[in-house]
């Protein structure tokens, strides 16, 4: 349209197309960067081509534009200005409405659906410069605010409320509280505070994906680090070694715990805060995503008076929540339950929880030995890391105790060979292990915006569906995205491989067979592997084929 209207010659247009491809940017961004078309001509052409409204920013009072809907740094980064908000929509003025990344970031940051209005980029730049200067002044004031942390007393002797009140009005305190509350509202699992040489950023992990939320000024890093350390009972003067701590925030009617980890990096301390929601252990086994046959197998195994149940999977696959859900089911007045973890993530009343302390000599194996003298019925070991821990856990499972633990393996059959490789005797494995659950977490489709997808039959067959499954009685869905979700997904659901140890599998273990032989027998006995379990979630419309393939890419 630009060429046809005589605003751009064909050769220049081709060069700009190539430039945008090389830089992986939009064509409009390349036109703006090159100054090849006047801002007025570009805006009018875009408005006509995309059927979007055109607004003259010179007729707008910049001081009356909404200030708190989008962070000033985000607006500057994507060259946009917020014009207003109505219902679940936010009206965005921009010179490049083809920038999909900007639209996604706006939707994530505001939880609103962006509606584009075309503006001239030269007038937009003037407004952004003005608002950017004001924002920088505000953030600089926040970073250099005249306040101090009270660290003259031993903070470990002071309750949460007293420590918090020391700097209640400090801008850094309000910034941290906002980040924590925003993370909870977005259902984030972790917050990352990351200092670099020339900038500082905050990222949230939402539904397993890390997303940048904001970039506060670099000058804030020391005071923010000190604030987090004070309320986490950490040594604020120690910046050379990693530290671990905990803190608590009252959020509405419930209190949420946070696990804090600091790590010295080249340009300051990186801090990661893990959100530990105790209610996650009480959601019930039905909410975790087990199919009926898998749930029945698990419940039958944990109801046994003794033996070992293992949960496996990579970091962040929900192993702890699965174990605590089982413990919550077994947590009765007549049962003595002890757990040893590194560290205890979820506080469960009625369960005796112990934190590993390697410096003091309280290792997994040492705690296990002590547990056996404490008359336990059920023992939960956070992770089997070495032969000594494995041996004690196996012996406990053989002497009248129900033992639950985790291992880092890819699936259920390889867990048995992993134990053998650690040096555990084959007869101990065969005599102790009752059931192994391997799991992954897949993002759930948003019920509000998901739409049926037309995958080629060959793609469905390649993913693992059988020809008889493609009978036309069901349709897969794909992610779209709306104001109620993030990129078409909302929440996560578990995908499970639940493998009871049958007599035939025991014989393979005793014969020192490999994981492939165990997997063949398990399939024959009706145990679904992770991909097959995930295909059921695709068929029921819970997740997409792309998400399943990404989490079960074997």
C-alpha positions as CSV (number, residue, x, y, z in Angstrom):
1,X,0.0,0.0,0.0
2,X,2.9,2.4,0.7
3,X,4.4,1.7,-2.7
4,X,1.0,2.0,-4.5
5,X,0.3,5.3,-2.7
6,X,3.7,6.6,-3.9
7,X,5.0,7.0,-0.3
8,X,7.8,4.4,-0.8
9,X,9.6,3.1,-3.9
10,X,9.6,-0.6,-4.6
11,X,13.4,-1.1,-4.2
12,X,13.5,0.6,-0.8
13,X,10.5,-1.5,0.3
14,X,12.3,-4.7,-0.7
15,X,15.4,-3.6,1.2
16,X,13.3,-2.9,4.3
17,X,11.6,-6.3,4.1
18,X,15.0,-8.0,4.0
19,X,16.2,-5.8,6.9
20,X,13.2,-6.7,9.0
21,X,13.7,-10.4,8.4
22,X,17.4,-10.2,9.3
23,X,16.7,-8.3,12.5
24,X,13.6,-10.4,13.2
25,X,11.5,-7.2,13.6
26,X,8.3,-6.1,11.9
27,X,8.3,-4.3,8.6
28,X,6.7,-1.2,10.2
29,X,9.5,-1.1,12.8
30,X,12.1,-1.1,9.9
31,X,10.2,1.7,8.1
32,X,10.2,3.8,11.3
33,X,13.8,3.1,12.1
34,X,14.9,4.1,8.6
35,X,12.7,7.1,8.4
36,X,11.7,6.0,4.9
37,X,8.1,7.3,5.2
38,X,6.8,10.4,7.1
39,X,5.1,9.6,10.4
40,X,1.8,11.1,9.1
41,X,1.8,9.1,5.9
42,X,2.7,5.9,7.7
43,X,0.0,6.3,10.3
44,X,-2.7,7.0,7.7
45,X,-1.7,4.1,5.6
46,X,-1.7,1.7,8.5
47,X,-5.1,2.9,9.7
48,X,-6.5,2.3,6.3
49,X,-4.8,-1.1,5.7
50,X,-5.6,-2.5,9.2
51,X,-9.0,-0.8,9.6
52,X,-7.9,0.7,12.9
53,X,-8.8,4.1,14.4
54,X,-6.3,6.9,13.9
55,X,-5.7,9.4,16.8
56,X,-3.8,12.8,16.7
57,X,-1.8,12.8,19.9
58,X,-1.2,16.5,19.7
59,X,-4.9,17.0,20.7
60,X,-4.4,14.9,23.8
61,X,-3.3,16.3,27.2
62,X,-0.4,13.9,28.1
63,X,-0.7,14.7,31.8
64,X,-4.2,13.3,31.8
65,X,-3.3,9.9,30.3
66,X,-3.6,6.9,32.7
67,X,-0.3,6.4,34.5
68,X,-0.6,3.2,36.5
69,X,-1.9,0.6,34.0
70,X,1.4,-0.2,32.3
71,X,4.9,0.2,33.7
72,X,6.7,3.3,32.2
73,X,9.7,1.1,31.2
74,X,7.5,-1.3,29.4
75,X,5.7,1.5,27.5
76,X,9.1,2.9,26.5
77,X,10.5,-0.4,25.5
78,X,7.6,-1.1,23.1
79,X,6.9,2.5,22.2
80,X,3.3,2.5,23.3
81,X,1.0,4.8,25.4
82,X,-2.1,3.8,27.3
83,X,-5.1,5.9,26.2
84,X,-7.7,4.4,28.5
85,X,-9.4,1.3,29.9
86,X,-12.9,0.0,29.5
87,X,-14.1,-3.2,31.1
88,X,-11.6,-5.9,30.3
89,X,-10.0,-3.9,27.5
90,X,-7.1,-1.5,27.5
91,X,-6.7,1.0,24.6
92,X,-3.1,1.3,23.4
93,X,-1.7,4.0,21.1
94,X,1.2,2.8,19.0
95,X,2.9,3.4,15.7
96,X,3.4,-0.4,15.1
97,X,0.2,-2.4,15.8
98,X,1.8,-5.4,14.0
99,X,4.1,-5.9,17.0
100,X,2.7,-9.2,18.4
101,X,5.3,-9.4,21.2
102,X,4.2,-6.0,22.5
103,X,0.5,-7.1,22.5
104,X,1.4,-10.3,24.5
105,X,3.5,-8.3,27.0
106,X,0.7,-5.8,27.5
107,X,-1.9,-8.5,28.0
108,X,0.3,-10.3,30.5
109,X,1.2,-7.2,32.5
110,X,-2.4,-5.8,32.6
111,X,-4.5,-9.0,32.4
112,X,-6.5,-7.0,29.9
113,X,-7.2,-7.4,26.2
114,X,-5.2,-4.7,24.2
115,X,-7.1,-2.7,21.5
116,X,-4.8,-0.8,19.1
117,X,-5.2,2.8,18.1
118,X,-2.8,4.2,15.4
119,X,-0.7,7.2,16.4
120,X,2.1,9.1,14.6
121,X,5.4,7.8,16.0
122,X,7.1,11.3,16.2
123,X,4.3,12.6,18.5
124,X,4.3,9.4,20.4
125,X,8.1,9.7,21.0
126,X,7.6,13.2,22.6
127,X,4.9,11.9,25.0
128,X,7.1,8.9,25.9
129,X,10.1,11.2,26.6
130,X,8.1,13.3,28.9
131,X,6.5,10.4,30.8
132,X,9.8,8.5,30.8
133,X,11.6,11.4,32.5
134,X,8.9,11.6,35.1
135,X,9.0,7.9,35.7
136,X,12.8,7.9,36.0
137,X,12.6,10.7,38.6
138,X,10.1,8.7,40.6
139,X,12.2,5.5,40.4
140,X,15.3,7.3,41.3
141,X,13.6,8.8,44.3
142,X,12.5,5.3,45.2
143,X,16.0,3.9,44.9
144,X,17.6,6.7,46.9
145,X,14.9,7.1,49.5
146,X,16.0,8.3,52.9
147,X,15.4,5.3,55.1
148,X,17.4,2.6,57.0
149,X,16.9,-0.9,58.0
150,X,17.1,-1.5,61.7
151,X,19.8,-4.2,61.9
152,X,21.4,-3.2,65.2
153,X,19.4,-5.9,67.0
154,X,19.3,-9.6,66.3
155,X,16.5,-9.9,63.8
156,X,16.0,-13.5,64.6
157,X,14.5,-12.4,68.0
158,X,12.0,-10.1,66.4
159,X,8.5,-11.2,65.2
160,X,7.5,-10.6,61.5
161,X,5.3,-7.6,62.3
162,X,8.0,-5.8,64.3
163,X,10.6,-6.3,61.6
164,X,8.2,-5.2,58.9
165,X,7.2,-2.0,60.9
166,X,10.9,-0.9,61.0
167,X,10.6,0.3,57.4
168,X,6.9,0.2,56.8
169,X,6.8,3.3,54.7
170,X,9.9,2.6,52.7
171,X,9.4,2.6,48.9
172,X,11.4,-0.6,48.6
173,X,9.1,-2.3,51.1
174,X,6.0,-1.3,49.0
175,X,7.7,-2.4,45.8
176,X,8.6,-5.9,47.3
177,X,5.0,-6.3,48.7
178,X,3.6,-5.4,45.3
179,X,5.8,-7.9,43.6
180,X,4.8,-10.7,46.0
181,X,1.1,-9.9,45.7
182,X,1.3,-9.7,41.9
183,X,3.0,-13.0,41.9
184,X,0.3,-14.6,44.0
185,X,-2.5,-13.1,41.8
186,X,-0.8,-14.4,38.7
187,X,-0.4,-17.9,40.3
188,X,3.4,-17.7,39.9
189,X,5.6,-20.4,41.5
190,X,8.8,-18.3,41.7
191,X,10.0,-14.8,41.7
192,X,13.5,-14.0,40.3
193,X,15.3,-10.8,41.3
194,X,18.3,-10.6,38.9
195,X,21.1,-7.9,38.9
196,X,23.2,-7.4,35.8
197,X,25.9,-4.9,34.8
198,X,23.6,-2.2,33.4
199,X,20.1,-3.2,34.4
200,X,18.1,-5.1,37.0
201,X,15.1,-7.2,36.2
202,X,12.3,-9.1,38.0
203,X,10.8,-12.2,36.4
204,X,8.0,-14.5,37.5
205,X,7.6,-18.2,36.7
206,X,4.0,-18.7,35.7
207,X,2.7,-22.1,34.6
208,X,6.3,-23.2,34.2
209,X,7.5,-20.3,32.0
210,X,9.7,-17.4,33.1
211,X,8.4,-14.0,32.1
212,X,9.9,-10.6,32.7
213,X,7.7,-8.4,34.7
214,X,9.6,-5.2,35.3
215,X,13.0,-3.5,35.3
216,X,13.5,-1.4,38.4
217,X,16.5,0.9,38.5
218,X,19.9,-0.8,39.2
219,X,20.4,1.4,42.3
220,X,17.6,-0.5,44.1
221,X,19.4,-3.8,44.2
222,X,21.2,-3.4,47.5
223,X,18.3,-2.1,49.5
224,X,15.9,-4.7,48.0
225,X,18.3,-7.5,48.8
226,X,18.7,-6.1,52.4
227,X,14.9,-5.9,52.8
228,X,14.4,-9.5,51.7
229,X,17.2,-10.7,53.9
230,X,15.8,-8.9,57.0
231,X,12.4,-10.5,56.8
232,X,13.9,-13.9,55.8
233,X,16.1,-14.0,58.9
234,X,19.3,-14.0,56.8
235,X,22.6,-12.3,57.5
236,X,22.4,-9.0,55.6
237,X,26.2,-8.4,56.0
238,X,27.1,-11.7,54.2
239,X,27.1,-11.2,50.5
240,X,29.9,-13.7,49.5
241,X,28.1,-17.1,50.0
242,X,24.6,-18.4,49.2
243,X,22.0,-18.2,51.9
244,X,18.6,-19.9,52.4
245,X,15.7,-18.6,54.5
246,X,11.9,-18.3,54.8
247,X,9.4,-15.5,55.1
248,X,5.6,-15.2,55.5
249,X,3.0,-12.8,54.0
250,X,-0.6,-12.5,55.1
251,X,-2.6,-12.4,52.0
252,X,-6.3,-12.0,52.5
253,X,-7.6,-14.6,54.9
254,X,-4.5,-16.9,54.6
255,X,-0.8,-16.8,55.2
256,X,1.5,-17.8,52.5
257,X,5.1,-19.0,53.1
258,X,8.0,-18.1,50.8
259,X,11.3,-19.9,50.6
260,X,14.2,-17.5,49.8
261,X,17.5,-18.4,48.2
262,X,20.3,-15.9,47.6
263,X,23.2,-16.4,45.2
264,X,26.3,-14.1,44.8
265,X,26.7,-13.2,41.1
266,X,29.1,-11.0,39.2
267,X,27.0,-7.9,39.7
268,X,25.2,-8.5,43.0
269,X,23.0,-11.1,44.7
270,X,20.4,-12.9,42.6
271,X,17.5,-13.7,44.8
272,X,14.9,-16.4,44.0
273,X,11.7,-16.6,46.1
274,X,9.6,-19.8,45.9
275,X,5.9,-19.4,46.8
276,X,4.9,-22.2,49.1
277,X,1.1,-22.4,49.3
278,X,0.0,-24.9,52.0
279,X,-3.4,-25.2,50.4
280,X,-1.8,-26.9,47.4
281,X,-1.4,-30.1,49.5
282,X,-5.1,-30.1,50.3
283,X,-6.6,-29.7,46.9
284,X,-7.4,-33.4,46.8
285,X,-6.0,-36.1,44.6
286,X,-8.8,-35.6,42.0
287,X,-7.6,-32.1,41.3
288,X,-4.0,-33.3,40.4
289,X,-5.1,-34.9,37.1
290,X,-4.9,-38.6,37.8
291,X,-7.0,-40.8,35.6
292,X,-9.3,-43.2,37.6
293,X,-7.2,-46.3,37.1
294,X,-4.0,-44.5,38.0
295,X,-5.6,-42.9,41.1
296,X,-6.9,-46.3,42.3
297,X,-3.4,-47.8,41.9
298,X,-1.8,-45.1,43.9
299,X,-4.4,-45.1,46.7
300,X,-4.2,-48.9,47.0
301,X,-0.3,-48.7,47.3
302,X,-0.3,-46.0,50.0
303,X,-2.9,-47.8,52.0
304,X,-0.5,-50.8,52.5
305,X,1.0,-51.1,56.0
306,X,4.6,-51.1,54.7
307,X,6.6,-50.9,51.5
308,X,8.0,-48.0,49.4
309,X,6.2,-45.6,47.0
310,X,8.5,-43.5,44.7
311,X,7.6,-40.4,42.8
312,X,9.9,-39.4,40.0
313,X,10.3,-36.6,37.5
314,X,12.4,-33.5,36.8
315,X,12.6,-30.4,39.1
316,X,9.4,-28.5,39.1
317,X,7.2,-31.4,38.0
318,X,5.0,-31.4,41.1
319,X,6.5,-34.3,43.0
320,X,6.3,-32.6,46.4
321,X,2.6,-31.7,45.9
322,X,1.9,-35.3,44.9
323,X,3.7,-36.6,48.0
324,X,2.0,-34.2,50.4
325,X,-1.4,-34.9,48.9
326,X,-0.8,-38.6,49.8
327,X,0.4,-37.6,53.3
328,X,-2.7,-35.5,53.7
329,X,-4.9,-38.5,52.9
330,X,-2.9,-40.6,55.5
331,X,-2.7,-37.9,58.1
332,X,-5.0,-39.3,60.8
333,X,-4.9,-39.0,64.6
334,X,-3.8,-42.6,65.0
335,X,-0.8,-42.4,62.6
336,X,2.7,-41.2,63.3
337,X,4.2,-39.5,60.2
338,X,7.8,-38.1,59.9
339,X,9.4,-36.3,57.0
340,X,12.9,-35.2,56.2
341,X,13.4,-32.7,53.4
342,X,15.8,-30.1,52.1
343,X,14.0,-27.9,53.0
344,X,10.4,-28.6,54.1
345,X,8.3,-26.8,51.5
346,X,4.8,-27.2,52.8
347,X,3.8,-27.0,56.5
348,X,1.3,-29.8,57.2
349,X,-0.1,-29.8,60.8
350,X,0.0,-33.3,62.4
351,X,3.2,-34.2,60.5
352,X,6.7,-34.2,62.1
353,X,8.8,-32.3,59.6
354,X,12.7,-32.2,59.8
355,X,15.0,-30.0,57.7
356,X,18.3,-31.4,56.5
357,X,21.3,-29.6,57.9
358,X,24.5,-30.9,56.4
359,X,26.7,-28.6,58.4
360,X,25.3,-29.9,61.7
361,X,25.5,-33.5,60.4
362,X,21.7,-33.8,60.0
363,X,21.7,-35.6,56.6
364,X,18.9,-37.6,55.0
365,X,20.5,-40.8,56.2
366,X,21.1,-39.5,59.8
367,X,17.5,-38.3,60.1
368,X,16.2,-41.7,58.8
369,X,18.2,-43.6,61.4
370,X,16.7,-41.3,64.1
371,X,13.2,-41.8,62.7
372,X,13.4,-45.5,63.1
373,X,13.7,-45.0,66.9
374,X,10.7,-42.6,66.9
375,X,8.1,-45.3,66.3
376,X,6.9,-44.0,62.9
377,X,4.2,-45.5,60.8
378,X,4.9,-43.4,57.7
379,X,8.2,-41.9,56.6
380,X,8.7,-39.4,53.8
381,X,12.2,-38.8,52.5
382,X,12.5,-35.6,50.4
383,X,15.0,-37.2,47.9
384,X,17.0,-40.4,47.7
385,X,20.4,-39.0,46.8
386,X,22.9,-41.7,47.8
387,X,23.4,-45.4,48.6
388,X,23.3,-45.0,52.4
389,X,19.9,-43.2,52.3
390,X,18.5,-45.7,49.8
391,X,19.6,-48.6,52.0
392,X,18.1,-47.3,55.2
393,X,14.9,-46.4,53.4
394,X,14.7,-49.9,51.8
395,X,15.2,-51.5,55.2
396,X,12.6,-49.3,56.8
397,X,10.1,-50.3,54.1
398,X,10.8,-54.0,54.8
399,X,10.4,-53.6,58.6
400,X,6.8,-52.4,58.9
401,X,7.0,-48.8,57.7
402,X,5.4,-47.1,54.7
403,X,8.2,-45.1,53.0
404,X,7.6,-42.4,50.4
405,X,10.4,-40.6,48.5
406,X,11.4,-39.0,45.2
407,X,14.1,-39.6,42.6
408,X,15.2,-37.7,39.5
409,X,14.6,-40.1,36.7
410,X,12.7,-39.8,33.4
411,X,10.1,-42.5,33.8
412,X,9.0,-45.3,36.1
413,X,11.0,-48.2,34.6
414,X,14.3,-46.3,34.6
415,X,13.8,-45.6,38.3
416,X,14.4,-49.3,39.1
417,X,17.6,-49.4,37.1
418,X,18.7,-46.1,38.7
419,X,18.4,-47.7,42.2
420,X,20.4,-50.7,41.0
421,X,23.1,-48.4,39.6
422,X,23.3,-46.6,43.0
423,X,24.3,-50.0,44.4
424,X,21.1,-51.1,46.1
425,X,20.8,-54.9,46.0
426,X,18.3,-56.3,43.6
427,X,16.5,-58.4,46.2
428,X,16.0,-55.2,48.4
429,X,14.5,-53.3,45.4
430,X,12.1,-56.2,44.6
431,X,11.1,-56.7,48.2
432,X,10.6,-53.0,49.1
433,X,9.2,-51.0,46.1
434,X,5.4,-51.3,45.7
435,X,4.7,-48.6,43.1
436,X,6.5,-45.9,41.1
437,X,4.8,-42.8,39.7
438,X,6.5,-40.7,37.0
439,X,5.0,-37.3,36.3
440,X,5.2,-34.1,34.3
441,X,3.2,-30.9,34.5
442,X,1.5,-29.6,31.3
443,X,-0.2,-26.2,30.9
444,X,-4.0,-26.4,30.9
445,X,-6.0,-24.8,28.1
446,X,-8.1,-21.7,29.1
447,X,-11.7,-22.8,29.1
448,X,-12.8,-19.3,28.1
449,X,-11.0,-19.0,24.7
450,X,-9.9,-22.5,23.5
451,X,-11.1,-23.4,20.0
452,X,-11.1,-26.7,18.1
453,X,-7.9,-27.4,16.1
454,X,-7.6,-29.1,12.8
455,X,-4.4,-31.2,13.1
456,X,-3.5,-33.4,10.1
457,X,-4.3,-37.0,10.7
458,X,-0.6,-37.9,10.2
459,X,0.5,-35.5,13.0
460,X,-2.0,-37.1,15.4
461,X,-0.8,-40.6,14.5
462,X,2.9,-39.5,14.8
463,X,2.1,-38.1,18.3
464,X,1.0,-41.5,19.4
465,X,-2.8,-41.8,18.7
466,X,-3.9,-45.1,17.2
467,X,-6.0,-45.2,14.0
468,X,-9.0,-46.4,16.0
469,X,-8.7,-43.4,18.3
470,X,-9.3,-41.0,15.4
471,X,-13.0,-42.0,15.0
472,X,-14.3,-38.4,14.6
473,X,-16.1,-38.4,17.9
474,X,-13.8,-35.9,19.5
475,X,-11.8,-32.8,18.5
476,X,-8.4,-31.6,19.8
477,X,-8.2,-27.9,20.9
478,X,-5.6,-25.2,20.4
479,X,-4.6,-22.1,22.5
480,X,-5.9,-18.7,21.5
481,X,-5.4,-16.2,24.4
482,X,-7.8,-13.8,26.1
483,X,-7.9,-11.4,29.0
484,X,-8.5,-14.3,31.5
485,X,-5.4,-16.3,30.6
486,X,-1.8,-16.2,29.5
487,X,-1.3,-17.1,25.8
488,X,-4.3,-19.4,25.9
489,X,-3.2,-21.4,29.0
490,X,-4.4,-21.1,32.6
491,X,-3.0,-23.4,35.3
492,X,-1.3,-26.8,34.9
493,X,-2.4,-30.4,35.0
494,X,-0.4,-33.5,35.9
495,X,0.5,-36.3,33.4
496,X,1.3,-39.5,35.2
497,X,2.7,-43.0,34.6
498,X,1.7,-45.1,37.6
499,X,3.5,-48.5,37.6
500,X,2.8,-51.1,40.3
501,X,5.6,-53.6,40.9
502,X,4.1,-56.9,39.8
503,X,5.5,-60.3,40.3
504,X,6.8,-60.4,36.7
505,X,8.5,-57.0,37.2
506,X,10.0,-58.4,40.4
507,X,11.5,-61.3,38.5
508,X,13.1,-59.0,35.9
509,X,14.6,-56.9,38.8
510,X,16.0,-60.1,40.5
511,X,17.4,-61.2,37.1
512,X,19.0,-57.7,36.8
513,X,17.1,-56.9,33.6
514,X,17.1,-53.4,32.0
515,X,14.5,-50.6,31.9
516,X,13.4,-51.6,28.4
517,X,12.4,-55.1,29.5
518,X,10.5,-53.6,32.5
519,X,8.7,-51.1,30.2
520,X,7.6,-53.9,27.9
521,X,6.1,-55.8,30.8
522,X,4.5,-52.7,32.2
523,X,2.8,-51.9,28.9
524,X,1.5,-55.5,28.7
525,X,0.0,-55.1,32.2
526,X,-1.9,-51.9,31.2
527,X,0.5,-49.2,32.5
528,X,0.4,-46.2,30.2
529,X,3.6,-44.3,29.6
530,X,3.7,-40.5,30.0
531,X,3.0,-39.9,26.3
532,X,-0.1,-42.2,26.3
533,X,-1.4,-40.5,29.5
534,X,-0.9,-37.1,28.0
535,X,-2.8,-38.1,24.9
536,X,-5.8,-38.6,27.1
537,X,-5.5,-35.0,28.3
538,X,-5.3,-33.9,24.6
539,X,-8.4,-35.9,23.8
540,X,-10.4,-34.5,26.7
541,X,-9.5,-30.9,25.7
542,X,-7.4,-30.2,28.8
543,X,-4.2,-29.3,26.9
544,X,-2.8,-29.0,23.3
545,X,-0.8,-31.5,21.3
546,X,2.1,-29.0,21.1
547,X,2.2,-28.7,24.9
548,X,2.1,-32.5,25.3
549,X,4.9,-33.0,22.8
550,X,7.1,-30.4,24.6
551,X,6.7,-31.9,28.1
552,X,7.0,-35.6,27.0
553,X,9.7,-35.1,24.3
554,X,11.3,-38.5,24.7
